[in-house]
Amino acid sequence: MFKALLVEKDEGGATRASVQELDDDRLPEGEVTVAVEYSTLNYKDGLCIGPGGGLVRQYPHVPGIDFSGTVETSDDPRYAPGDKVILTGWRVGEAHWGGYATRARVKADWLVPLPEALSARDAMAVGTAGLTAMLAVMALERHGLRTGQGPVLVTGAAGGVGSVATAILASLGHEVAAVTGRPETEDYLRDLGAASIVARSELNETTKKPLESERWAGCVDAVGGAMLARVLGQMNYGASVAAVGLAGGADLPAKVIPFLLRGVNLLGIDSVMQPYDNRVAAWDRIARDLPMEKLRAMIRPARLDDLPALGAEILNGQVRGRVVVDVAG
C-alpha cells in the first residue's frame, strides 16, 4: 500500500482531490520504483488538482510533476536500490502518475541522480521552477552574458522561477533588478540578492516605440505578454531574454525592430523534455551556484492534505517562493 493525493472525476465532470491509501498494483508501468520523500508545488500542479483537472488526460490521477526520493526497485542498470534520485518534467503528474504519493513508478530515462551536495528536501525546494531558472541562466551565459555588463532583469521575481533566478544571478555576481507587482515582497527579494526593485506597472503596458533606452544586460522573463514585448525594446545591444513563462499571457504584441537593430536574442526555455545530459549539467550547476541558505528561506512546508488549498492559491498568484511537500508527513 502507498498513500497518495488522488484526483477523481464524477459522472457530472466535477473533480475532487483527497488523500487515500492505494494498492501497489495501481502504480503505472515503469522500470524504476521510487520511495518518494518530497515533492513541490508548481502552477501545472494547481491546474491538475483544481476544478476541471487542467492538464490531466485520464482519471483517477495522482498529480505532482516533481519528486525526489530513494530507488526501491529498478530494472535499469543505471539505478540500484538505495540510489537517491530526482524527477522533473516528462509530463509526469499530467499524463503519468506523479509525485504526490509515497511511491512512484516511472521510466528510468526520466530520472537523474541527486547531486551529493543536495538533500532530497533541497532538491524539491529547487524543483522544476529552479531547474528552469538555471536553464535560463545557462542559456543567457551561452549567449554572452557576463558580470559587469549591467543590470539583469527578472520578471515575476517573487514567484518560484523568479525567486531562484534572482538568487542564482545575485550569487554569480550580477546586479539583479527584480520586477514585482506586490510591494510586500520587496524585503524578500532583497534578501535573495536583488539590487533594485522594479514596479510591475513600469513594464506591463505596451508602447508605440519599438525601441527605448537600453537598460538591461539580460533578462529572465516569467511573464510574457505585453511585459515581454516592452522589455525587448529596452535590452542592451546584443543582449538576450530567456523566456520561461506566460503568466501575463501567451500573445506577444511586439515589433521585430529590437531583433533587427539591436541584435536582441529571444531564447525559449523548456524544462519538460530536456535531454538527460542537459538536466544533469543543470543540477550540477544548481548544487554549485545556488546559495542553499537563501533557497531554504524561500520554503513553505506542506503535506499532501494541504495541496487542494495550495493548488487554488498558486493559480491565484498567492504563493511566494517554494512549497516543499513532505509526502509522508
FENFEN-V365396 format. One record per residue. N is the residue number from 0. RES is the residue in one letter. PSI is psi in whole degrees, -180 to 180 (999 if undefined). BURIAL is 1 if it has 16 or more other C-alpha atoms within 10 Angstrom, else 0. Layout:
BEGIN
N	RES	PSI	BURIAL
N	RES	PSI	BURIAL
END
This chain:
BEGIN
0	M	151	0
1	F	157	1
2	K	139	1
3	A	155	1
4	L	109	1
5	L	128	1
6	V	124	1
7	E	153	1
8	K	133	1
9	D	179	0
10	E	-25	0
11	G	-3	0
12	G	-3	0
13	A	144	0
14	T	154	1
15	R	133	1
16	A	133	1
17	S	153	0
18	V	128	1
19	Q	160	0
20	E	126	0
21	L	152	1
22	D	146	0
23	D	-28	0
24	D	-5	0
25	R	-8	0
26	L	144	1
27	P	174	0
28	E	153	0
29	G	161	0
30	E	-21	0
31	V	130	1
32	T	130	1
33	V	132	1
34	A	105	1
35	V	133	1
36	E	-45	1
37	Y	151	1
38	S	-169	1
39	T	-176	1
40	L	124	1
41	N	168	1
42	Y	-42	1
43	K	-37	1
44	D	-41	1
45	G	-40	1
46	L	-42	1
47	C	-30	1
48	I	-37	1
49	G	179	1
50	P	134	1
51	G	-21	0
52	G	-7	1
53	G	-106	0
54	L	1	1
55	V	135	1
56	R	-34	0
57	Q	140	0
58	Y	156	0
59	P	162	1
60	H	146	1
61	V	111	1
62	P	-171	1
63	G	93	1
64	I	-9	1
65	D	149	1
66	F	160	1
67	S	151	1
68	G	-158	1
69	T	134	1
70	V	129	1
71	E	-50	1
72	T	152	1
73	S	134	1
74	D	9	0
75	D	133	0
76	P	-15	0
77	R	-20	0
78	Y	142	1
79	A	157	0
80	P	134	0
81	G	-16	0
82	D	140	0
83	K	133	1
84	V	163	1
85	I	144	1
86	L	131	1
87	T	143	1
88	G	-154	1
89	W	24	1
90	R	15	1
91	V	140	1
92	G	-9	1
93	E	-69	1
94	A	-16	1
95	H	141	1
96	W	139	1
97	G	-149	1
98	G	3	1
99	Y	58	1
100	A	157	1
101	T	-6	1
102	R	139	1
103	A	148	1
104	R	124	1
105	V	171	1
106	K	143	1
107	A	-33	1
108	D	-19	0
109	W	-13	1
110	L	158	1
111	V	152	1
112	P	145	1
113	L	122	1
114	P	144	1
115	E	-29	0
116	A	-9	0
117	L	144	1
118	S	167	0
119	A	-36	1
120	R	-44	1
121	D	-42	1
122	A	-35	1
123	M	-18	1
124	A	-29	1
125	V	-66	1
126	G	-165	1
127	T	-38	1
128	A	-48	1
129	G	-38	1
130	L	-43	1
131	T	-42	1
132	A	-44	1
133	M	-40	1
134	L	-38	1
135	A	-45	1
136	V	-43	1
137	M	-39	1
138	A	-42	1
139	L	-40	1
140	E	-42	0
141	R	-26	0
142	H	22	1
143	G	1	0
144	L	128	1
145	R	158	0
146	T	152	1
147	G	0	0
148	Q	-10	0
149	G	178	1
150	P	145	1
151	V	127	1
152	L	138	1
153	V	116	1
154	T	155	1
155	G	40	1
156	A	-25	1
157	A	-7	1
158	G	-176	1
159	G	-54	1
160	V	-46	1
161	G	-39	1
162	S	-48	1
163	V	-41	1
164	A	-42	1
165	T	-46	1
166	A	-42	1
167	I	-51	1
168	L	-42	1
169	A	-41	1
170	S	-32	1
171	L	-7	0
172	G	9	0
173	H	151	1
174	E	111	1
175	V	128	1
176	A	116	1
177	A	126	1
178	V	130	1
179	T	148	1
180	G	6	1
181	R	100	0
182	P	-28	0
183	E	-11	0
184	T	1	0
185	E	-48	1
186	D	-41	0
187	Y	-47	1
188	L	-37	1
189	R	-36	1
190	D	-30	0
191	L	-15	1
192	G	2	1
193	A	131	1
194	A	-27	1
195	S	157	1
196	I	130	1
197	V	123	1
198	A	137	1
199	R	-33	1
200	S	-20	0
201	E	-21	0
202	L	-7	1
203	N	13	1
204	E	142	0
205	T	161	1
206	T	153	0
207	K	-16	0
208	K	122	0
209	P	-24	1
210	L	141	1
211	E	-175	1
212	S	142	0
213	E	128	0
214	R	-32	1
215	W	133	1
216	A	-15	1
217	G	169	1
218	C	136	1
219	V	112	1
220	D	117	1
221	A	8	1
222	V	-46	1
223	G	-159	1
224	G	-145	1
225	A	-34	1
226	M	-44	1
227	L	-42	1
228	A	-43	1
229	R	-43	1
230	V	-37	1
231	L	-36	1
232	G	-3	1
233	Q	2	1
234	M	148	1
235	N	161	1
236	Y	127	1
237	G	2	1
238	A	170	1
239	S	149	1
240	V	126	1
241	A	113	1
242	A	119	1
243	V	-6	1
244	G	175	1
245	L	39	1
246	A	-26	0
247	G	5	1
248	G	156	0
249	A	-18	0
250	D	150	0
251	L	91	0
252	P	65	0
253	A	164	1
254	K	159	1
255	V	-7	0
256	I	-44	0
257	P	-32	1
258	F	-36	1
259	L	-38	0
260	L	-21	0
261	R	-2	1
262	G	31	0
263	V	142	1
264	N	132	1
265	L	113	1
266	L	117	1
267	G	133	0
268	I	118	1
269	D	129	0
270	S	-7	1
271	V	-47	1
272	M	25	0
273	Q	135	1
274	P	156	0
275	Y	-50	0
276	D	-38	0
277	N	-40	0
278	R	-42	1
279	V	-44	1
280	A	-41	0
281	A	-41	1
282	W	-35	1
283	D	-40	1
284	R	-39	1
285	I	-46	1
286	A	-30	1
287	R	-39	0
288	D	-9	1
289	L	118	1
290	P	110	1
291	M	-29	1
292	E	-34	0
293	K	-38	1
294	L	-46	1
295	R	-28	1
296	A	-17	0
297	M	-14	1
298	I	136	1
299	R	109	0
300	P	150	0
301	A	165	1
302	R	172	1
303	L	-41	1
304	D	-7	1
305	D	-15	0
306	L	-37	1
307	P	-43	1
308	A	-41	0
309	L	-33	1
310	G	-41	1
311	A	-39	1
312	E	-43	0
313	I	-32	1
314	L	-26	1
315	N	9	0
316	G	27	0
317	Q	5	0
318	V	126	1
319	R	140	1
320	G	-139	1
321	R	127	1
322	V	127	1
323	V	123	1
324	V	117	1
325	D	99	1
326	V	-23	1
327	A	-5	1
328	G	999	0
END
